Amino acid sequence: MDMDAKKLAAAQQILGARTETETVDLALDYVVSVGSEFAALDRLAELGGLVDPFAEKPKVRRVAER
């Protein structure tokens, strides 16, 4: 594989990997794990189990405002 040596070294340090091969393997594990988590969240959202915290909330009218 041909890759950016600086990125590989930075990833190796962050991951605490001993070798470049271990670095790539750990990075791939991370990407696969995050992908699985997002897929699970997408499925939960499809089932209606999540509320979008960024969606515009309807204004609540108080009795005194009428």
PDB file of N, CA, C and O in Angstrom:
ATOM      1  N   MET A   1       0.837  -1.185   0.000  1.00  0.00           N
ATOM      2  CA  MET A   1       0.000   0.000   0.000  1.00  0.00           C
ATOM      3  C   MET A   1       0.877   1.241   0.000  1.00  0.00           C
ATOM      4  O   MET A   1       1.943   1.280   0.614  1.00  0.00           O
ATOM      5  N   ASP A   2       0.400   2.238  -0.699  1.00  0.00           N
ATOM      6  CA  ASP A   2       1.084   3.523  -0.715  1.00  0.00           C
ATOM      7  C   ASP A   2       0.213   4.499   0.058  1.00  0.00           C
ATOM      8  O   ASP A   2      -0.935   4.741  -0.315  1.00  0.00           O
ATOM      9  N   MET A   3       0.758   5.064   1.139  1.00  0.00           N
ATOM     10  CA  MET A   3      -0.031   5.982   1.950  1.00  0.00           C
ATOM     11  C   MET A   3       0.844   7.085   2.518  1.00  0.00           C
ATOM     12  O   MET A   3       2.072   7.002   2.491  1.00  0.00           O
ATOM     13  N   ASP A   4       0.202   8.104   3.026  1.00  0.00           N
ATOM     14  CA  ASP A   4       0.875   9.250   3.618  1.00  0.00           C
ATOM     15  C   ASP A   4       1.576   8.806   4.905  1.00  0.00           C
ATOM     16  O   ASP A   4       0.921   8.402   5.866  1.00  0.00           O
ATOM     17  N   ALA A   5       2.898   8.881   4.918  1.00  0.00           N
ATOM     18  CA  ALA A   5       3.686   8.416   6.061  1.00  0.00           C
ATOM     19  C   ALA A   5       3.395   9.224   7.325  1.00  0.00           C
ATOM     20  O   ALA A   5       3.409   8.674   8.426  1.00  0.00           O
ATOM     21  N   LYS A   6       3.134  10.518   7.177  1.00  0.00           N
ATOM     22  CA  LYS A   6       2.824  11.351   8.350  1.00  0.00           C
ATOM     23  C   LYS A   6       1.495  10.950   8.980  1.00  0.00           C
ATOM     24  O   LYS A   6       1.372  10.889  10.203  1.00  0.00           O
ATOM     25  N   LYS A   7       0.498  10.678   8.132  1.00  0.00           N
ATOM     26  CA  LYS A   7      -0.800  10.243   8.650  1.00  0.00           C
ATOM     27  C   LYS A   7      -0.677   8.893   9.347  1.00  0.00           C
ATOM     28  O   LYS A   7      -1.261   8.673  10.408  1.00  0.00           O
ATOM     29  N   LEU A   8       0.086   7.999   8.741  1.00  0.00           N
ATOM     30  CA  LEU A   8       0.271   6.678   9.324  1.00  0.00           C
ATOM     31  C   LEU A   8       0.965   6.779  10.671  1.00  0.00           C
ATOM     32  O   LEU A   8       0.566   6.114  11.627  1.00  0.00           O
ATOM     33  N   ALA A   9       1.991   7.599  10.754  1.00  0.00           N
ATOM     34  CA  ALA A   9       2.712   7.779  12.022  1.00  0.00           C
ATOM     35  C   ALA A   9       1.813   8.398  13.084  1.00  0.00           C
ATOM     36  O   ALA A   9       1.855   7.997  14.247  1.00  0.00           O
ATOM     37  N   ALA A  10       0.991   9.386  12.683  1.00  0.00           N
ATOM     38  CA  ALA A  10       0.075  10.018  13.631  1.00  0.00           C
ATOM     39  C   ALA A  10      -0.953   9.011  14.134  1.00  0.00           C
ATOM     40  O   ALA A  10      -1.240   8.956  15.329  1.00  0.00           O
ATOM     41  N   ALA A  11      -1.506   8.217  13.222  1.00  0.00           N
ATOM     42  CA  ALA A  11      -2.477   7.196  13.605  1.00  0.00           C
ATOM     43  C   ALA A  11      -1.838   6.153  14.521  1.00  0.00           C
ATOM     44  O   ALA A  11      -2.453   5.700  15.486  1.00  0.00           O
ATOM     45  N   GLN A  12      -0.612   5.783  14.211  1.00  0.00           N
ATOM     46  CA  GLN A  12       0.090   4.790  15.025  1.00  0.00           C
ATOM     47  C   GLN A  12       0.262   5.299  16.450  1.00  0.00           C
ATOM     48  O   GLN A  12       0.079   4.549  17.408  1.00  0.00           O
ATOM     49  N   GLN A  13       0.609   6.559  16.585  1.00  0.00           N
ATOM     50  CA  GLN A  13       0.789   7.140  17.916  1.00  0.00           C
ATOM     51  C   GLN A  13      -0.553   7.218  18.655  1.00  0.00           C
ATOM     52  O   GLN A  13      -0.636   6.860  19.830  1.00  0.00           O
ATOM     53  N   ILE A  14      -1.587   7.679  17.976  1.00  0.00           N
ATOM     54  CA  ILE A  14      -2.905   7.802  18.599  1.00  0.00           C
ATOM     55  C   ILE A  14      -3.433   6.450  19.053  1.00  0.00           C
ATOM     56  O   ILE A  14      -3.983   6.322  20.147  1.00  0.00           O
ATOM     57  N   LEU A  15      -3.261   5.444  18.205  1.00  0.00           N
ATOM     58  CA  LEU A  15      -3.775   4.105  18.503  1.00  0.00           C
ATOM     59  C   LEU A  15      -2.871   3.305  19.430  1.00  0.00           C
ATOM     60  O   LEU A  15      -3.284   2.282  19.976  1.00  0.00           O
ATOM     61  N   GLY A  16      -1.645   3.766  19.608  1.00  0.00           N
ATOM     62  CA  GLY A  16      -0.703   3.030  20.452  1.00  0.00           C
ATOM     63  C   GLY A  16      -0.277   1.716  19.820  1.00  0.00           C
ATOM     64  O   GLY A  16       0.056   0.758  20.517  1.00  0.00           O
ATOM     65  N   ALA A  17      -0.290   1.681  18.498  1.00  0.00           N
ATOM     66  CA  ALA A  17       0.073   0.459  17.781  1.00  0.00           C
ATOM     67  C   ALA A  17       1.585   0.295  17.730  1.00  0.00           C
ATOM     68  O   ALA A  17       2.327   1.278  17.724  1.00  0.00           O
ATOM     69  N   ARG A  18       2.032  -0.951  17.693  1.00  0.00           N
ATOM     70  CA  ARG A  18       3.467  -1.237  17.669  1.00  0.00           C
ATOM     71  C   ARG A  18       4.045  -1.239  16.267  1.00  0.00           C
ATOM     72  O   ARG A  18       5.221  -0.936  16.065  1.00  0.00           O
ATOM     73  N   THR A  19       3.203  -1.586  15.297  1.00  0.00           N
ATOM     74  CA  THR A  19       3.693  -1.678  13.920  1.00  0.00           C
ATOM     75  C   THR A  19       2.735  -0.943  12.984  1.00  0.00           C
ATOM     76  O   THR A  19       1.620  -0.586  13.363  1.00  0.00           O
ATOM     77  N   GLU A  20       3.195  -0.727  11.759  1.00  0.00           N
ATOM     78  CA  GLU A  20       2.340  -0.097  10.760  1.00  0.00           C
ATOM     79  C   GLU A  20       1.170  -1.012  10.406  1.00  0.00           C
ATOM     80  O   GLU A  20       0.051  -0.544  10.195  1.00  0.00           O
ATOM     81  N   THR A  21       1.431  -2.312  10.342  1.00  0.00           N
ATOM     82  CA  THR A  21       0.365  -3.271  10.046  1.00  0.00           C
ATOM     83  C   THR A  21      -0.703  -3.237  11.129  1.00  0.00           C
ATOM     84  O   THR A  21      -1.897  -3.231  10.829  1.00  0.00           O
ATOM     85  N   GLU A  22      -0.275  -3.214  12.386  1.00  0.00           N
ATOM     86  CA  GLU A  22      -1.225  -3.134  13.501  1.00  0.00           C
ATOM     87  C   GLU A  22      -2.007  -1.828  13.441  1.00  0.00           C
ATOM     88  O   GLU A  22      -3.197  -1.803  13.754  1.00  0.00           O
ATOM     89  N   THR A  23      -1.353  -0.754  13.046  1.00  0.00           N
ATOM     90  CA  THR A  23      -2.014   0.542  12.919  1.00  0.00           C
ATOM     91  C   THR A  23      -3.139   0.477  11.907  1.00  0.00           C
ATOM     92  O   THR A  23      -4.256   0.913  12.183  1.00  0.00           O
ATOM     93  N   VAL A  24      -2.847  -0.067  10.733  1.00  0.00           N
ATOM     94  CA  VAL A  24      -3.865  -0.169   9.684  1.00  0.00           C
ATOM     95  C   VAL A  24      -4.992  -1.084  10.145  1.00  0.00           C
ATOM     96  O   VAL A  24      -6.161  -0.774   9.914  1.00  0.00           O
ATOM     97  N   ASP A  25      -4.675  -2.197  10.787  1.00  0.00           N
ATOM     98  CA  ASP A  25      -5.688  -3.136  11.254  1.00  0.00           C
ATOM     99  C   ASP A  25      -6.597  -2.482  12.296  1.00  0.00           C
ATOM    100  O   ASP A  25      -7.818  -2.629  12.229  1.00  0.00           O
ATOM    101  N   LEU A  26      -6.015  -1.764  13.254  1.00  0.00           N
ATOM    102  CA  LEU A  26      -6.813  -1.082  14.269  1.00  0.00           C
ATOM    103  C   LEU A  26      -7.680   0.021  13.665  1.00  0.00           C
ATOM    104  O   LEU A  26      -8.832   0.200  14.058  1.00  0.00           O
ATOM    105  N   ALA A  27      -7.123   0.749  12.717  1.00  0.00           N
ATOM    106  CA  ALA A  27      -7.885   1.812  12.056  1.00  0.00           C
ATOM    107  C   ALA A  27      -9.070   1.219  11.298  1.00  0.00           C
ATOM    108  O   ALA A  27     -10.167   1.776  11.327  1.00  0.00           O
ATOM    109  N   LEU A  28      -8.857   0.103  10.627  1.00  0.00           N
ATOM    110  CA  LEU A  28      -9.955  -0.553   9.907  1.00  0.00           C
ATOM    111  C   LEU A  28     -11.012  -1.075  10.882  1.00  0.00           C
ATOM    112  O   LEU A  28     -12.209  -0.973  10.616  1.00  0.00           O
ATOM    113  N   ASP A  29     -10.567  -1.634  12.011  1.00  0.00           N
ATOM    114  CA  ASP A  29     -11.518  -2.078  13.042  1.00  0.00           C
ATOM    115  C   ASP A  29     -12.388  -0.911  13.496  1.00  0.00           C
ATOM    116  O   ASP A  29     -13.599  -1.057  13.665  1.00  0.00           O
ATOM    117  N   TYR A  30     -11.767   0.240  13.692  1.00  0.00           N
ATOM    118  CA  TYR A  30     -12.482   1.432  14.137  1.00  0.00           C
ATOM    119  C   TYR A  30     -13.524   1.866  13.106  1.00  0.00           C
ATOM    120  O   TYR A  30     -14.670   2.152  13.456  1.00  0.00           O
ATOM    121  N   VAL A  31     -13.125   1.912  11.850  1.00  0.00           N
ATOM    122  CA  VAL A  31     -14.042   2.337  10.783  1.00  0.00           C
ATOM    123  C   VAL A  31     -15.226   1.370  10.678  1.00  0.00           C
ATOM    124  O   VAL A  31     -16.370   1.807  10.546  1.00  0.00           O
ATOM    125  N   VAL A  32     -14.965   0.084  10.733  1.00  0.00           N
ATOM    126  CA  VAL A  32     -16.034  -0.914  10.652  1.00  0.00           C
ATOM    127  C   VAL A  32     -16.972  -0.776  11.853  1.00  0.00           C
ATOM    128  O   VAL A  32     -18.191  -0.864  11.702  1.00  0.00           O
ATOM    129  N   SER A  33     -16.414  -0.564  13.031  1.00  0.00           N
ATOM    130  CA  SER A  33     -17.213  -0.401  14.244  1.00  0.00           C
ATOM    131  C   SER A  33     -18.112   0.829  14.162  1.00  0.00           C
ATOM    132  O   SER A  33     -19.299   0.750  14.479  1.00  0.00           O
ATOM    133  N   VAL A  34     -17.561   1.951  13.745  1.00  0.00           N
ATOM    134  CA  VAL A  34     -18.340   3.177  13.612  1.00  0.00           C
ATOM    135  C   VAL A  34     -19.439   2.996  12.563  1.00  0.00           C
ATOM    136  O   VAL A  34     -20.567   3.454  12.748  1.00  0.00           O
ATOM    137  N   GLY A  35     -19.102   2.332  11.477  1.00  0.00           N
ATOM    138  CA  GLY A  35     -20.098   2.064  10.447  1.00  0.00           C
ATOM    139  C   GLY A  35     -21.252   1.239  10.981  1.00  0.00           C
ATOM    140  O   GLY A  35     -22.409   1.507  10.655  1.00  0.00           O
ATOM    141  N   SER A  36     -20.955   0.245  11.793  1.00  0.00           N
ATOM    142  CA  SER A  36     -21.996  -0.592  12.397  1.00  0.00           C
ATOM    143  C   SER A  36     -22.861   0.215  13.352  1.00  0.00           C
ATOM    144  O   SER A  36     -24.078   0.041  13.394  1.00  0.00           O
ATOM    145  N   GLU A  37     -22.229   1.097  14.117  1.00  0.00           N
ATOM    146  CA  GLU A  37     -22.972   1.936  15.064  1.00  0.00           C
ATOM    147  C   GLU A  37     -23.920   2.877  14.316  1.00  0.00           C
ATOM    148  O   GLU A  37     -25.074   3.037  14.714  1.00  0.00           O
ATOM    149  N   PHE A  38     -23.442   3.497  13.240  1.00  0.00           N
ATOM    150  CA  PHE A  38     -24.301   4.389  12.469  1.00  0.00           C
ATOM    151  C   PHE A  38     -25.441   3.632  11.811  1.00  0.00           C
ATOM    152  O   PHE A  38     -26.558   4.141  11.728  1.00  0.00           O
ATOM    153  N   ALA A  39     -25.169   2.417  11.340  1.00  0.00           N
ATOM    154  CA  ALA A  39     -26.224   1.602  10.731  1.00  0.00           C
ATOM    155  C   ALA A  39     -27.297   1.266  11.767  1.00  0.00           C
ATOM    156  O   ALA A  39     -28.489   1.288  11.459  1.00  0.00           O
ATOM    157  N   ALA A  40     -26.877   0.959  12.983  1.00  0.00           N
ATOM    158  CA  ALA A  40     -27.834   0.658  14.050  1.00  0.00           C
ATOM    159  C   ALA A  40     -28.660   1.893  14.400  1.00  0.00           C
ATOM    160  O   ALA A  40     -29.867   1.787  14.615  1.00  0.00           O
ATOM    161  N   LEU A  41     -28.030   3.045  14.458  1.00  0.00           N
ATOM    162  CA  LEU A  41     -28.755   4.285  14.746  1.00  0.00           C
ATOM    163  C   LEU A  41     -29.722   4.631  13.618  1.00  0.00           C
ATOM    164  O   LEU A  41     -30.835   5.091  13.874  1.00  0.00           O
ATOM    165  N   ASP A  42     -29.306   4.414  12.375  1.00  0.00           N
ATOM    166  CA  ASP A  42     -30.199   4.644  11.240  1.00  0.00           C
ATOM    167  C   ASP A  42     -31.423   3.731  11.330  1.00  0.00           C
ATOM    168  O   ASP A  42     -32.549   4.165  11.085  1.00  0.00           O
ATOM    169  N   ARG A  43     -31.196   2.486  11.678  1.00  0.00           N
ATOM    170  CA  ARG A  43     -32.306   1.525  11.809  1.00  0.00           C
ATOM    171  C   ARG A  43     -33.239   1.962  12.930  1.00  0.00           C
ATOM    172  O   ARG A  43     -34.458   1.910  12.765  1.00  0.00           O
ATOM    173  N   LEU A  44     -32.704   2.386  14.050  1.00  0.00           N
ATOM    174  CA  LEU A  44     -33.515   2.852  15.169  1.00  0.00           C
ATOM    175  C   LEU A  44     -34.334   4.077  14.764  1.00  0.00           C
ATOM    176  O   LEU A  44     -35.504   4.194  15.128  1.00  0.00           O
ATOM    177  N   ALA A  45     -33.723   4.977  14.019  1.00  0.00           N
ATOM    178  CA  ALA A  45     -34.435   6.173  13.543  1.00  0.00           C
ATOM    179  C   ALA A  45     -35.574   5.772  12.607  1.00  0.00           C
ATOM    180  O   ALA A  45     -36.656   6.355  12.671  1.00  0.00           O
ATOM    181  N   GLU A  46     -35.344   4.790  11.745  1.00  0.00           N
ATOM    182  CA  GLU A  46     -36.390   4.314  10.836  1.00  0.00           C
ATOM    183  C   GLU A  46     -37.575   3.748  11.607  1.00  0.00           C
ATOM    184  O   GLU A  46     -38.721   3.868  11.175  1.00  0.00           O
ATOM    185  N   LEU A  47     -37.294   3.137  12.742  1.00  0.00           N
ATOM    186  CA  LEU A  47     -38.356   2.548  13.558  1.00  0.00           C
ATOM    187  C   LEU A  47     -39.062   3.590  14.421  1.00  0.00           C
ATOM    188  O   LEU A  47     -40.040   3.282  15.103  1.00  0.00           O
ATOM    189  N   GLY A  48     -38.561   4.823  14.387  1.00  0.00           N
ATOM    190  CA  GLY A  48     -39.185   5.893  15.162  1.00  0.00           C
ATOM    191  C   GLY A  48     -38.682   5.978  16.586  1.00  0.00           C
ATOM    192  O   GLY A  48     -39.339   6.576  17.438  1.00  0.00           O
ATOM    193  N   GLY A  49     -37.549   5.399  16.855  1.00  0.00           N
ATOM    194  CA  GLY A  49     -37.029   5.386  18.218  1.00  0.00           C
ATOM    195  C   GLY A  49     -36.103   6.532  18.567  1.00  0.00           C
ATOM    196  O   GLY A  49     -35.529   6.553  19.656  1.00  0.00           O
ATOM    197  N   LEU A  50     -35.947   7.478  17.669  1.00  0.00           N
ATOM    198  CA  LEU A  50     -35.071   8.620  17.952  1.00  0.00           C
ATOM    199  C   LEU A  50     -35.823   9.907  17.644  1.00  0.00           C
ATOM    200  O   LEU A  50     -36.647   9.962  16.731  1.00  0.00           O
ATOM    201  N   VAL A  51     -35.523  10.929  18.417  1.00  0.00           N
ATOM    202  CA  VAL A  51     -36.082  12.249  18.174  1.00  0.00           C
ATOM    203  C   VAL A  51     -34.947  13.132  17.683  1.00  0.00           C
ATOM    204  O   VAL A  51     -33.864  13.133  18.268  1.00  0.00           O
ATOM    205  N   ASP A  52     -35.185  13.879  16.619  1.00  0.00           N
ATOM    206  CA  ASP A  52     -34.164  14.775  16.074  1.00  0.00           C
ATOM    207  C   ASP A  52     -34.057  16.011  16.967  1.00  0.00           C
ATOM    208  O   ASP A  52     -34.975  16.831  16.989  1.00  0.00           O
ATOM    209  N   PRO A  53     -32.957  16.158  17.699  1.00  0.00           N
ATOM    210  CA  PRO A  53     -32.836  17.306  18.606  1.00  0.00           C
ATOM    211  C   PRO A  53     -32.672  18.621  17.862  1.00  0.00           C
ATOM    212  O   PRO A  53     -32.789  19.688  18.466  1.00  0.00           O
ATOM    213  N   PHE A  54     -32.404  18.566  16.568  1.00  0.00           N
ATOM    214  CA  PHE A  54     -32.194  19.776  15.784  1.00  0.00           C
ATOM    215  C   PHE A  54     -33.440  20.174  14.995  1.00  0.00           C
ATOM    216  O   PHE A  54     -33.462  21.219  14.345  1.00  0.00           O
ATOM    217  N   ALA A  55     -34.466  19.343  15.056  1.00  0.00           N
ATOM    218  CA  ALA A  55     -35.703  19.665  14.344  1.00  0.00           C
ATOM    219  C   ALA A  55     -36.367  20.861  15.017  1.00  0.00           C
ATOM    220  O   ALA A  55     -36.267  21.044  16.231  1.00  0.00           O
ATOM    221  N   GLU A  56     -37.035  21.656  14.222  1.00  0.00           N
ATOM    222  CA  GLU A  56     -37.717  22.824  14.774  1.00  0.00           C
ATOM    223  C   GLU A  56     -38.855  22.354  15.672  1.00  0.00           C
ATOM    224  O   GLU A  56     -39.686  21.537  15.276  1.00  0.00           O
ATOM    225  N   LYS A  57     -38.872  22.882  16.874  1.00  0.00           N
ATOM    226  CA  LYS A  57     -39.900  22.485  17.831  1.00  0.00           C
ATOM    227  C   LYS A  57     -41.110  23.408  17.697  1.00  0.00           C
ATOM    228  O   LYS A  57     -40.959  24.616  17.516  1.00  0.00           O
ATOM    229  N   PRO A  58     -42.302  22.837  17.785  1.00  0.00           N
ATOM    230  CA  PRO A  58     -43.490  23.687  17.707  1.00  0.00           C
ATOM    231  C   PRO A  58     -43.554  24.607  18.931  1.00  0.00           C
ATOM    232  O   PRO A  58     -43.151  24.228  20.030  1.00  0.00           O
ATOM    233  N   LYS A  59     -44.062  25.808  18.721  1.00  0.00           N
ATOM    234  CA  LYS A  59     -44.191  26.749  19.825  1.00  0.00           C
ATOM    235  C   LYS A  59     -45.327  26.301  20.726  1.00  0.00           C
ATOM    236  O   LYS A  59     -46.402  25.920  20.265  1.00  0.00           O
ATOM    237  N   VAL A  60     -45.063  26.355  22.007  1.00  0.00           N
ATOM    238  CA  VAL A  60     -46.070  25.981  22.988  1.00  0.00           C
ATOM    239  C   VAL A  60     -46.783  27.253  23.423  1.00  0.00           C
ATOM    240  O   VAL A  60     -46.155  28.213  23.868  1.00  0.00           O
ATOM    241  N   ARG A  61     -48.105  27.244  23.287  1.00  0.00           N
ATOM    242  CA  ARG A  61     -48.878  28.409  23.715  1.00  0.00           C
ATOM    243  C   ARG A  61     -49.276  28.217  25.155  1.00  0.00           C
ATOM    244  O   ARG A  61     -49.838  27.186  25.526  1.00  0.00           O
ATOM    245  N   ARG A  62     -48.990  29.188  25.944  1.00  0.00           N
ATOM    246  CA  ARG A  62     -49.335  29.146  27.359  1.00  0.00           C
ATOM    247  C   ARG A  62     -50.727  29.767  27.522  1.00  0.00           C
ATOM    248  O   ARG A  62     -51.166  30.569  26.698  1.00  0.00           O
ATOM    249  N   VAL A  63     -51.385  29.389  28.568  1.00  0.00           N
ATOM    250  CA  VAL A  63     -52.733  29.883  28.832  1.00  0.00           C
ATOM    251  C   VAL A  63     -52.745  31.410  28.916  1.00  0.00           C
ATOM    252  O   VAL A  63     -53.676  32.048  28.425  1.00  0.00           O
ATOM    253  N   ALA A  64     -51.729  31.995  29.530  1.00  0.00           N
ATOM    254  CA  ALA A  64     -51.687  33.442  29.704  1.00  0.00           C
ATOM    255  C   ALA A  64     -51.484  34.172  28.376  1.00  0.00           C
ATOM    256  O   ALA A  64     -51.757  35.370  28.303  1.00  0.00           O
ATOM    257  N   GLU A  65     -51.017  33.500  27.333  1.00  0.00           N
ATOM    258  CA  GLU A  65     -50.756  34.131  26.054  1.00  0.00           C
ATOM    259  C   GLU A  65     -52.005  34.244  25.192  1.00  0.00           C
ATOM    260  O   GLU A  65     -51.973  34.940  24.177  1.00  0.00           O
ATOM    261  N   ARG A  66     -53.065  33.613  25.541  1.00  0.00           N
ATOM    262  CA  ARG A  66     -54.284  33.617  24.715  1.00  0.00           C
ATOM    263  C   ARG A  66     -54.977  34.898  24.752  1.00  0.00           C
ATOM    264  O   ARG A  66     -56.015  35.058  24.110  1.00  0.00           O
TER     265      ARG A  66
END
